[in-house]
Amino acid sequence: MHEFSIVQALVETCEQHAVAAGANAITRIKIAIGALSGVEPALLATAFDTFKLEGMCRLATLEMEIEPLTLQCNECHYQGEAAGHSVLCPHCHSPFTTVTGGEEMLLLQLELDSN
């Protein structure tokens, strides 16, 4: 389950940002997870609840936005959201597409407490 190593890296990164900002605690972490990132949101949430028990994140909540798969068609030039996880163009059904989004995991916001 690679979600544990992902959460461990996420918590470490957030704590580094918090220390650099002079914060005492992290109260909220907001991330975006691409539909094709290979990350299972439910497992990520469970892993976060386990890893946050100690350290600056112990009171933090984790918010996740699931980003859809987006692509560009090299045939009809469609740009936009794909149909589910399919990389076929939803407009002309061409397999000649380029994935433009939905494979990443991004840290969007970090809410800190400096009291």
Backbone as CSV, one residue per row, in Angstrom:
resi,resn,N_x,N_y,N_z,CA_x,CA_y,CA_z,C_x,C_y,C_z
1,MET,0.856,-1.180,0.000,0.000,0.000,0.000,0.899,1.239,0.000
2,HIS,1.078,1.840,-1.172,1.976,2.993,-1.290,1.383,4.266,-0.716
3,GLU,0.108,4.244,-0.341,-0.504,5.428,0.263,0.210,5.827,1.555
4,PHE,0.736,4.828,2.308,1.447,5.148,3.543,2.713,5.950,3.266
5,SER,3.472,5.569,2.239,4.692,6.329,1.928,4.349,7.701,1.366
6,ILE,3.247,7.796,0.641,2.807,9.097,0.114,2.435,10.029,1.262
7,VAL,1.670,9.508,2.225,1.258,10.325,3.368,2.457,10.702,4.217
8,GLN,3.384,9.792,4.392,4.577,10.106,5.168,5.332,11.268,4.530
9,ALA,5.500,11.238,3.232,6.178,12.327,2.524,5.363,13.625,2.605
10,LEU,4.033,13.523,2.484,3.164,14.692,2.576,3.276,15.347,3.946
11,VAL,3.199,14.548,5.004,3.291,15.078,6.368,4.654,15.729,6.595
12,GLU,5.711,15.084,6.142,7.053,15.660,6.305,7.171,16.997,5.575
13,THR,6.660,17.066,4.354,6.706,18.310,3.586,5.905,19.412,4.272
14,CYS,4.719,19.084,4.740,3.873,20.074,5.420,4.534,20.573,6.697
15,GLU,5.148,19.659,7.439,5.824,20.064,8.671,7.026,20.953,8.383
16,GLN,7.732,20.699,7.300,8.851,21.567,6.917,8.356,22.977,6.599
17,HIS,7.235,23.068,5.862,6.655,24.383,5.551,6.199,25.086,6.824
18,ALA,5.599,24.336,7.744,5.104,24.916,8.988,6.253,25.451,9.841
19,VAL,7.322,24.693,9.954,8.486,25.135,10.729,9.087,26.388,10.096
20,ALA,9.203,26.397,8.777,9.755,27.560,8.076,8.908,28.806,8.288
21,ALA,7.589,28.605,8.468,6.681,29.737,8.674,6.545,30.109,10.149
22,GLY,7.187,29.365,11.033,7.118,29.664,12.460,5.822,29.213,13.111
23,ALA,5.161,28.240,12.537,3.888,27.752,13.078,4.116,26.697,14.155
24,ASN,3.103,26.549,15.023,3.138,25.536,16.083,2.390,24.270,15.694
25,ALA,1.424,24.422,14.801,0.592,23.277,14.426,0.050,23.474,13.018
26,ILE,-0.343,22.356,12.422,-1.018,22.356,11.123,-2.458,21.985,11.384
27,THR,-3.391,22.804,10.907,-4.805,22.538,11.178,-5.563,21.968,9.979
28,ARG,-5.053,22.218,8.761,-5.746,21.710,7.572,-4.767,21.551,6.428
29,ILE,-4.926,20.436,5.729,-4.139,20.165,4.524,-5.132,19.876,3.412
30,LYS,-4.979,20.580,2.300,-5.860,20.363,1.153,-5.004,19.924,-0.028
31,ILE,-5.387,18.797,-0.624,-4.637,18.256,-1.758,-5.578,17.984,-2.928
32,ALA,-5.001,17.904,-4.103,-5.724,17.489,-5.306,-5.119,16.157,-5.744
33,ILE,-5.987,15.213,-6.050,-5.549,13.892,-6.490,-6.141,13.642,-7.869
34,GLY,-5.291,13.381,-8.827,-5.746,13.081,-10.176,-6.398,11.712,-10.249
35,ALA,-7.399,11.583,-11.090,-8.139,10.325,-11.240,-7.226,9.180,-11.674
36,LEU,-6.138,9.480,-12.383,-5.203,8.446,-12.822,-3.886,8.490,-12.044
37,SER,-3.892,9.068,-10.866,-2.662,9.191,-10.081,-2.228,7.866,-9.469
38,GLY,-3.124,6.909,-9.405,-2.809,5.636,-8.774,-2.986,5.665,-7.270
39,VAL,-3.564,6.748,-6.748,-3.777,6.895,-5.311,-5.249,6.627,-5.010
40,GLU,-5.487,5.776,-4.017,-6.849,5.470,-3.584,-7.214,6.423,-2.444
41,PRO,-8.168,7.347,-2.653,-8.482,8.348,-1.630,-8.850,7.778,-0.261
42,ALA,-9.613,6.702,-0.212,-10.000,6.134,1.089,-8.783,5.600,1.840
43,LEU,-7.882,4.951,1.126,-6.664,4.439,1.767,-5.753,5.585,2.193
44,LEU,-5.728,6.647,1.401,-4.927,7.818,1.744,-5.448,8.459,3.029
45,ALA,-6.768,8.554,3.159,-7.372,9.129,4.368,-7.045,8.284,5.591
46,THR,-7.108,6.967,5.456,-6.770,6.070,6.563,-5.303,6.212,6.946
47,ALA,-4.443,6.269,5.952,-3.015,6.430,6.214,-2.738,7.768,6.898
48,PHE,-3.436,8.816,6.477,-3.244,10.128,7.091,-3.641,10.091,8.559
49,ASP,-4.771,9.465,8.863,-5.218,9.371,10.256,-4.203,8.622,11.120
50,THR,-3.491,7.675,10.542,-2.469,6.927,11.268,-1.214,7.772,11.481
51,PHE,-0.738,8.438,10.427,0.519,9.190,10.504,0.399,10.510,11.251
52,LYS,-0.785,11.052,11.372,-0.914,12.365,12.001,-0.967,12.304,13.527
53,LEU,-0.955,11.112,14.098,-1.129,10.964,15.537,-0.070,11.702,16.359
54,GLU,1.106,11.860,15.805,2.165,12.587,16.487,2.637,13.720,15.585
55,GLY,3.195,14.726,16.199,3.758,15.813,15.409,2.792,16.959,15.193
56,MET,3.147,17.819,14.274,2.410,19.058,14.033,1.053,18.844,13.369
57,CYS,0.828,17.683,12.784,-0.421,17.413,12.057,-1.484,16.710,12.898
58,ARG,-1.224,16.484,14.178,-2.134,15.648,14.968,-3.572,16.170,15.018
59,LEU,-3.774,17.479,14.865,-5.127,18.049,14.875,-5.619,18.407,13.471
60,ALA,-4.818,18.101,12.473,-5.125,18.521,11.101,-6.219,17.672,10.464
61,THR,-6.960,18.328,9.599,-7.911,17.620,8.745,-7.306,17.556,7.341
62,LEU,-7.671,16.512,6.624,-7.201,16.334,5.252,-8.389,16.481,4.315
63,GLU,-8.295,17.437,3.403,-9.330,17.629,2.384,-8.759,17.214,1.036
64,MET,-9.558,16.460,0.281,-9.104,15.975,-1.021,-10.066,16.409,-2.115
65,GLU,-9.504,16.920,-3.191,-10.257,17.197,-4.411,-9.813,16.175,-5.443
66,ILE,-10.758,15.478,-6.047,-10.418,14.513,-7.079,-10.486,15.231,-8.422
67,GLU,-9.347,15.304,-9.080,-9.255,15.978,-10.369,-9.539,14.980,-11.490
68,PRO,-10.422,15.322,-12.426,-10.747,14.392,-13.511,-9.603,14.257,-14.510
69,LEU,-9.657,13.195,-15.264,-8.712,12.999,-16.358,-9.078,13.974,-17.466
70,THR,-8.105,14.728,-17.935,-8.320,15.645,-19.062,-7.339,15.280,-20.167
71,LEU,-7.764,15.557,-21.389,-6.917,15.206,-22.527,-7.121,16.155,-23.680
72,GLN,-6.208,16.028,-24.629,-6.289,16.777,-25.887,-6.233,15.751,-27.008
73,CYS,-7.158,15.848,-27.945,-7.203,14.930,-29.075,-6.314,15.456,-30.198
74,ASN,-5.472,14.577,-30.705,-4.575,14.952,-31.796,-5.248,14.843,-33.160
75,GLU,-6.475,14.330,-33.184,-7.236,14.199,-34.435,-8.208,15.374,-34.607
76,CYS,-9.156,15.501,-33.679,-10.189,16.542,-33.817,-9.891,17.787,-32.978
77,HIS,-8.812,17.752,-32.182,-8.347,18.873,-31.367,-9.252,19.182,-30.177
78,TYR,-10.078,18.208,-29.780,-10.877,18.360,-28.554,-9.934,18.550,-27.376
79,GLN,-10.299,19.456,-26.472,-9.567,19.644,-25.220,-10.578,19.661,-24.099
80,GLY,-10.399,18.768,-23.152,-11.326,18.763,-22.029,-11.305,17.460,-21.267
81,GLU,-12.375,17.256,-20.522,-12.495,16.106,-19.646,-12.734,14.830,-20.443
82,ALA,-12.077,13.775,-20.015,-12.256,12.467,-20.643,-13.504,11.796,-20.085
83,ALA,-13.916,10.739,-20.750,-15.049,9.950,-20.273,-14.515,8.912,-19.287
84,GLY,-14.655,9.187,-17.990,-14.139,8.279,-16.967,-12.629,8.211,-17.004
85,HIS,-12.100,6.996,-17.081,-10.656,6.784,-17.127,-10.168,6.452,-18.537
86,SER,-11.014,6.600,-19.506,-10.666,6.270,-20.888,-9.832,7.381,-21.511
87,VAL,-8.789,6.987,-22.235,-7.967,7.979,-22.934,-8.411,8.153,-24.385
88,LEU,-9.535,7.528,-24.762,-10.109,7.761,-26.089,-10.801,9.113,-26.088
89,CYS,-10.728,9.810,-27.200,-11.393,11.105,-27.309,-12.901,10.916,-27.157
90,PRO,-13.542,11.638,-26.239,-14.988,11.488,-26.074,-15.783,12.092,-27.236
91,HIS,-15.121,12.886,-28.070,-15.792,13.539,-29.192,-15.749,12.682,-30.456
92,CYS,-14.530,12.237,-30.851,-14.396,11.476,-32.106,-13.934,10.030,-31.894
93,HIS,-13.684,9.665,-30.635,-13.276,8.307,-30.232,-11.893,7.909,-30.741
94,SER,-11.089,8.856,-31.092,-9.730,8.587,-31.552,-8.858,8.140,-30.371
95,PRO,-7.951,7.192,-30.598,-7.005,6.803,-29.547,-5.770,7.717,-29.513
96,PHE,-5.682,8.645,-30.447,-4.518,9.530,-30.544,-4.742,10.790,-29.716
97,THR,-4.585,10.615,-28.424,-4.803,11.711,-27.486,-3.560,11.903,-26.624
98,THR,-3.492,13.067,-25.986,-2.438,13.383,-25.027,-3.111,13.720,-23.705
99,VAL,-2.701,13.044,-22.648,-3.240,13.333,-21.322,-2.672,14.670,-20.863
100,THR,-3.560,15.587,-20.462,-3.135,16.918,-20.025,-3.346,17.155,-18.534
101,GLY,-4.039,16.252,-17.873,-4.272,16.406,-16.438,-4.921,15.181,-15.852
102,GLY,-4.809,15.061,-14.540,-5.452,13.955,-13.848,-4.505,12.851,-13.419
103,GLU,-3.199,13.078,-13.584,-2.220,12.073,-13.167,-1.426,12.521,-11.936
104,GLU,-1.643,13.722,-11.479,-0.810,14.301,-10.443,-1.470,14.267,-9.062
105,MET,-0.648,14.543,-8.052,-1.127,14.795,-6.696,-0.448,16.075,-6.253
106,LEU,-1.246,17.074,-5.876,-0.714,18.397,-5.561,-1.143,18.856,-4.173
107,LEU,-0.250,19.520,-3.485,-0.588,20.191,-2.240,-1.164,21.551,-2.617
108,LEU,-2.439,21.766,-2.305,-3.108,23.004,-2.698,-3.057,24.072,-1.612
109,GLN,-3.338,23.672,-0.365,-3.376,24.640,0.733,-2.882,23.993,2.015
110,LEU,-2.304,24.820,2.836,-1.813,24.402,4.133,-2.236,25.465,5.132
111,GLU,-3.032,25.076,6.114,-3.513,26.016,7.116,-2.720,25.775,8.406
112,LEU,-2.130,26.838,8.914,-1.238,26.738,10.055,-1.773,27.505,11.251
113,ASP,-1.340,27.083,12.441,-1.673,27.781,13.680,-0.374,28.203,14.328
114,SER,-0.221,29.475,14.576,1.007,29.968,15.181,0.800,30.435,16.624
115,ASN,-0.303,30.063,17.218,-0.570,30.436,18.638,0.045,29.429,19.565
